[in-house]
Every structure is written in structure tokens, then in C-alpha cells.
Amino acid sequence: MPSKNQHVTPHPSGGWQVKGAGNQRATQITQTKKQAINIAREISANQGSELFIHGKNGQIQSRDSHGKDPHPPKG
């Protein structure tokens, strides 16, 4: 089964949520964005998936790749 990308987004009732791509329900709801990012980063690292961090407006602010990078940095 392919791993799901993780998204950190504002939760409708306040706080922040960690949600797997395509999931209806949040995996975890937190008080702070930092808590949600830490949880999502751990999940995506374990699954080898992407982490997308959204702002309060829903736009993607940043992303973190934990998958098999087809173009790893040289050095």
C-alpha cells in the first residue's frame, strides 16, 4: 500500500490538524501548529512520504520530503 502524504492544516473548530491525503478525518488535532508539524513529520518520516504545511489561509507554505528522492542533492 503506498504511503499517504501528510498535511498540516487549520482545523475548522480551532487549532491545527494532521491529515493523511484523501482522508476524511484528521489523524490528530493539536492546539498549536508546531505540535501538528512535529507529529506529521514523524508520520511522514516513518512512511517515507511528503509533508505539506499549510498556512491559516489554506495555501501550502512549505513541504518536507521523506520519500525516495529521485534527484538527491550531490555533495
C-alpha positions, 0 to 999 in steps of 0.5 A: 500500500503506498504511503499517504502524504501528510498535511498540516492544516487549520482545523475548522473548530480551532487549532491545527490538524494532521491529515493523511491525503484523501482522508476524511478525518484528521489523524490528530488535532493539536492546539498549536501548529508546531505540535501538528508539524512535529507529529506529521513529520514523524508520520511522514518520516516513518512512511517515507512520504511528503509533508505539506504545511499549510498556512491559516489561509489554506495555501501550502507554505512549505513541504518536507520530503521523506520519500525516495528522492529521485534527484538527491542533492550531490555533495 
